[in-house]
Amino acid sequence: MDVTPGVIAHSPRQRWRPENCDRIALVLQGGGALGAYQAGVYEALHEAGIEPDWIDGVSIGAINGALIAGNPPERRLERLREFWELVTSRHLPDIFPHADEPRRLRNLLQSCMTLLLGQPGFFTPNVPNPWLSLRGAKTATAFYDSTPLLHTLRELVDFDLINNDTVRFAVGAVNVTTGNFIYFDNAKQTILPQHIMASAALPPGLPMVRIGSDYYWDGGLVSNTPLSHLMEEAVTGNMLVFQVDLFSARGEVPRDMSDVLAREKEIRYSSRTRLVTDQFRVLHSSKVVLRNVLNKVPDEKLSQQERELKEKLKALPRISLLHLIYRKAVYEDQALDYEFSTVSMKEHWERGYQDTKNTLTQKDWLTIPSEEVGLVVHDVHQLAEMC
């Protein structure tokens, strides 16, 4: 099918993928309330008939990923809307003037409401507070109880569907006792609600989650961007990858303490995504060069190890990676990831939708690169900066 996304409208049931593309992947970073941006990205992809068959997520990216992988394509958008409308249903009335400083004040009050009351369908304050709890008590290691999230996941996600291998699905978490990062992957184990909750258990707010005999925290403590898992596991098959980040490594010089806290959070949770992406591009290019060199050498002149490597490199995947990054508004401060208002949620969603629509108009970006190139990276924001 000859398709130009962003120009030709698609029915949600019409599937599209580039020529020579074996799978479409969605890589979702963590970022709390900013996760509505990822829902907007998915809506634009869904409209274009682009459905992922591989999803890697961390934290809120794991939750959004579960809502997508755990529902049939015709229900995914509906489930995403149900979740985001539920967790932003407690909000201040929209009575503030539409200007930067009043909006900053409104966001501050909304984030304070989250700290005091939690969010419906997500988390509630622990009573007593952990500082007033006995050592070892259930309430002693987190400020909130994430039981509401467990109920929400069970209601909105079909875990049997996640585990039937229709979509490759993995979420990242950190082992509390060893500090090691781990991916729970439906290609290797049965995914349960607890795996999603573990990936989203950011301390000290949310409690660690027990799986088997081990306890886990949010994967963002080690790496908030799950691109490495995708690249390491995707040893064969050509891919179109949409990497959706909620924190930008780039930003302005802070002018006050609120700016300092916001910028520190961006740098910490962006997980150096551009650097990681560039490193994979260099590594992939090196493999392409090595493959080409080995192909010029007769097999009888190669060692057994070299012949095995030559055979392995024959299946080297070709990858086109489209990088989308949320850029915070001037009125958003360090609380942007726990400011769960309906107004902000709709803005984040719309920006994800529009960024993706703009990306999909770049028809050349949706093509799988040649064997000589191997891997290409496109960034809608860099394009905007050049224009």
C-alpha positions in Angstrom: 0.0 0.0 0.0 1.4 3.4 -1.0 0.8 5.6 2.0 1.8 9.1 3.0 1.2 9.5 6.7 -0.2 12.8 7.7 -1.7 13.3 4.2 -3.9 10.2 3.7 -6.4 9.5 6.5 -6.5 5.9 7.7 -9.1 3.7 9.3 -7.6 2.4 12.6 -8.0 -1.2 11.2 -5.7 -0.4 8.2 -2.2 -1.4 9.1 0.8 0.1 7.4 4.5 -0.4 7.6 7.4 0.6 5.4 8.8 -1.7 2.7 11.3 -4.2 4.1 10.3 -3.4 7.6 9.9 -6.5 9.8 8.6 -4.8 13.0 7.6 -1.4 14.4 8.9 -0.6 17.9 7.8 2.0 20.5 10.3 3.0 23.2 8.7 4.9 26.1 10.7 6.8 28.7 9.5 7.5 32.3 8.1 10.9 33.4 5.0 10.7 35.5 2.3 13.2 34.5 4.2 13.9 31.3 3.2 10.5 30.1 0.1 11.9 28.4 2.6 13.1 25.7 3.2 9.5 24.8 -0.5 8.9 24.6 -0.7 11.7 22.1 2.1 10.1 20.1 0.3 6.8 20.0 -3.0 8.5 18.8 -1.2 10.0 15.8 0.4 6.7 15.0 -2.9 4.9 15.4 -4.6 7.4 13.0 -1.8 6.7 10.4 -2.4 2.9 10.7 1.0 2.4 12.4 0.7 -0.1 15.2 3.7 -1.3 17.3 4.6 -4.9 17.6 7.4 -4.3 20.0 7.1 -2.0 23.1 9.8 -1.2 25.7 8.9 1.0 28.6 10.1 2.4 32.0 7.9 3.9 34.7 4.9 5.7 33.2 6.2 4.4 29.8 5.7 0.9 31.2 2.1 1.8 32.1 1.3 3.4 28.8 3.0 0.4 27.1 0.8 -2.0 29.0 -2.3 -0.1 28.0 -1.3 -0.5 24.4 0.1 -4.0 24.3 -2.7 -5.2 26.7 -5.6 -4.3 24.4 -6.5 -5.0 20.8 -5.8 -2.1 18.4 -9.4 -0.9 18.2 -9.5 -0.4 22.0 -6.0 0.9 22.8 -6.8 4.6 22.4 -10.0 4.2 24.4 -8.1 2.6 27.3 -5.4 5.3 27.2 -8.0 7.9 27.5 -9.7 6.1 30.4 -6.5 5.9 32.3 -5.5 9.5 31.8 -8.9 10.9 32.5 -9.0 8.8 35.7 -5.7 9.9 37.1 -6.3 13.6 36.3 -9.9 13.6 37.5 -9.0 15.5 40.7 -8.1 19.0 39.6 -8.5 22.7 40.4 -11.2 24.7 38.6 -9.8 26.5 35.5 -10.3 30.0 36.9 -6.7 31.3 36.5 -5.8 33.8 33.8 -4.1 32.3 30.7 -0.6 33.8 31.2 2.7 32.3 32.3 2.9 33.4 36.0 -0.8 32.6 36.9 -0.3 29.2 35.1 2.8 28.5 37.1 0.9 29.3 40.3 -1.9 27.0 39.2 0.5 24.2 38.5 2.1 24.6 41.9 -1.2 24.4 43.7 -2.2 21.3 41.6 1.1 19.6 42.4 0.6 20.4 46.1 -2.8 18.7 45.9 -1.1 15.6 44.5 1.4 15.5 47.3 -1.4 15.9 49.9 -4.1 13.6 48.4 -2.4 11.4 45.8 -4.1 10.7 42.5 -7.3 8.7 41.8 -6.6 5.3 40.3 -2.8 5.7 40.9 -1.7 6.2 44.5 -3.0 7.4 47.9 -1.1 8.8 51.0 0.1 6.3 53.5 -1.3 6.6 57.0 0.6 6.9 59.1 3.3 8.9 57.3 6.6 6.9 56.9 8.4 9.2 59.2 5.8 8.3 61.9 5.8 4.5 61.1 7.6 1.8 62.9 10.8 0.5 61.2 9.7 -2.5 59.0 6.1 -1.5 58.9 4.3 -1.5 55.5 4.0 2.2 55.6 7.6 2.9 56.6 9.3 2.9 53.2 7.1 5.0 51.0 4.9 8.1 51.2 2.1 6.6 49.1 0.3 3.3 48.6 0.1 2.1 45.0 -2.7 -0.4 45.4 -5.1 1.8 43.4 -2.7 1.4 40.4 -3.0 -2.4 40.8 -6.8 -2.2 40.5 -6.5 0.2 37.5 -4.1 -2.1 35.7 -6.4 -5.2 36.3 -9.4 -3.3 35.0 -7.8 -1.7 31.9 -5.1 -4.2 30.8 -5.6 -7.7 29.4 -2.5 -9.5 30.7 -3.4 -12.7 28.8 -3.2 -10.6 25.6 0.2 -9.2 26.7 1.5 -12.7 27.2 0.2 -14.2 23.9 3.2 -12.8 22.1 1.2 -10.7 19.7 3.4 -7.7 20.8 6.9 -8.1 22.2 6.7 -6.2 25.5 9.3 -5.4 28.2 9.6 -3.1 31.2 12.6 -2.0 33.1 13.1 -2.1 36.9 15.9 -2.0 39.5 16.5 -4.8 42.1 16.5 -3.0 45.4 19.1 -5.2 47.1 21.6 -5.7 44.3 21.1 -2.4 42.5 21.0 -4.3 39.2 18.8 -3.2 36.3 16.5 -5.8 34.9 14.0 -6.1 32.1 10.8 -8.1 32.5 10.2 -9.4 29.0 7.2 -11.3 27.7 9.5 -13.2 25.4 11.2 -14.7 28.5 8.6 -14.7 31.3 4.9 -14.2 32.0 4.1 -10.5 32.6 1.9 -9.7 35.6 0.5 -6.4 37.0 3.3 -6.4 39.6 6.0 -6.1 36.8 4.4 -2.9 35.6 4.1 -1.6 39.1 7.7 -2.4 39.8 8.8 -0.4 36.8 6.8 2.6 38.1 7.7 2.3 41.8 9.7 5.5 42.1 11.1 6.0 45.7 10.5 7.5 48.1 7.0 8.2 46.8 5.9 4.8 45.8 6.7 1.5 47.6 9.0 -1.2 46.3 7.2 -4.1 44.7 7.9 -7.7 45.6 8.3 -10.2 42.8 9.2 -13.7 43.9 11.8 -13.2 46.7 13.1 -9.9 45.4 12.0 -6.3 45.6 12.1 -3.7 42.8 12.0 0.0 42.3 11.4 2.2 39.2 13.8 1.5 36.4 14.4 5.3 36.0 16.8 5.1 39.0 19.4 3.5 36.7 18.2 4.2 33.1 15.1 6.1 32.2 15.3 5.3 28.5 14.8 1.6 27.5 16.4 1.9 24.1 19.4 -0.2 25.1 17.2 -3.3 25.7 15.6 -2.9 22.3 18.9 -2.6 20.5 20.5 -5.5 22.4 17.6 -7.8 21.8 16.9 -6.9 18.1 19.7 -8.9 16.6 17.7 -9.7 13.4 14.9 -8.1 11.4 14.6 -4.5 10.1 12.8 -2.0 12.4 11.1 1.4 12.4 11.5 2.7 15.9 9.7 5.5 17.6 11.6 6.6 20.7 9.5 8.9 22.9 11.3 10.8 25.7 9.6 12.9 28.4 12.7 14.8 29.6 15.1 16.7 27.3 18.8 16.7 27.8 18.9 20.2 26.4 17.6 23.2 28.3 18.1 26.8 29.4 20.4 28.2 32.1 18.4 28.3 35.4 17.4 31.7 36.7 16.0 30.7 40.1 15.9 27.7 42.4 12.7 26.3 40.8 14.5 26.4 37.5 17.5 24.7 39.1 15.4 21.8 40.4 13.6 21.4 37.1 16.9 21.4 35.1 18.5 18.9 37.4 15.5 16.6 37.0 15.7 16.9 33.2 19.4 16.1 33.1 19.0 13.2 35.5 16.0 11.5 33.8 16.9 12.3 30.2 19.5 9.5 30.7 21.7 11.1 28.0 19.4 9.8 25.3 21.1 11.5 22.5 24.5 10.2 23.6 23.1 6.7 23.9 21.5 6.9 20.5 24.7 8.2 19.0 26.7 5.4 20.6 24.4 2.8 19.1 24.7 4.5 15.7 28.5 4.4 15.9 28.4 0.7 17.1 26.0 -0.3 14.4 28.1 1.5 11.7 31.2 -0.3 13.0 29.4 -3.7 12.6 28.4 -2.8 9.0 32.1 -1.9 8.2 33.3 -5.2 9.8 30.7 -7.2 7.9 31.8 -5.6 4.6 35.5 -6.3 5.4 34.8 -10.0 6.3 32.8 -10.4 3.1 35.9 -9.6 1.1 38.0 -12.3 2.7 37.6 -15.9 1.5 36.3 -18.3 4.1 39.3 -20.5 4.0 41.4 -17.6 5.3 39.2 -16.9 8.2 39.4 -18.6 11.6 36.4 -20.5 13.0 35.6 -17.6 15.3 35.8 -15.1 12.3 33.5 -17.3 10.2 30.9 -17.4 13.0 31.1 -13.7 13.3 30.7 -13.3 9.6 27.6 -15.5 9.6 26.2 -13.5 12.6 26.7 -10.2 10.9 24.8 -11.3 7.8 21.6 -10.9 9.7 22.4 -7.4 11.0 19.1 -5.4 11.2 18.5 -2.2 9.4 16.9 0.4 11.7 15.3 3.8 11.2 14.9 5.5 14.6 12.5 8.5 15.0 13.2 10.5 18.2 10.5 12.5 19.8 11.2 14.5 23.0 8.8 16.5 25.1 9.9 20.1 25.6 8.5 21.7 28.7 6.6 24.9 28.6 8.0 28.1 30.2 5.5 27.9 33.1 6.4 24.3 34.0 8.7 23.8 36.9 10.3 21.0 38.8 6.9 19.5 39.7 6.0 18.9 36.1 6.1 15.1 36.5 3.6 15.1 39.3 1.3 17.9 38.2 -1.7 15.8 37.3 -4.2 18.4 36.1 -6.7 17.8 33.3 -5.5 21.0 31.6 -1.9 19.9 31.6 -2.8 16.4 30.6 -4.7 17.6 27.5 -1.8 20.0 26.6 0.8 17.2 26.9 -1.4 14.8 24.9 -1.9 17.4 22.1 1.8 18.2 21.9 2.6 14.5 21.5 0.0 14.2 18.8 1.2 17.3 16.9 4.9 16.4 17.2 4.1 12.9 15.8 2.0 14.3 13.0 4.9 16.6 12.0 7.3 13.6 12.1 5.1 11.5 9.9 5.0 14.2 7.2 8.7 13.5 6.7 8.2 10.6 4.3 11.9 9.8 3.8 12.2 9.2 7.6 9.8 6.2 7.4 12.0 4.2 5.0 14.3 1.4 6.1 18.0 2.4 5.4 20.2 0.5 3.0 22.6 -2.3 4.2 25.5 0.1 3.7 24.0 2.6 6.1 22.4 0.2 8.6 21.0 2.7 11.2 19.7 6.3 10.8 18.3 8.6 13.5 15.8 11.4 12.8 14.7 14.1 15.3 11.7 16.3 14.6 13.0 18.9 17.1 16.3 19.2 15.3 14.4 19.7 12.1 12.4 22.5 13.7 15.6 24.1 15.0 17.0 24.2 11.5 13.9 25.8 10.0 
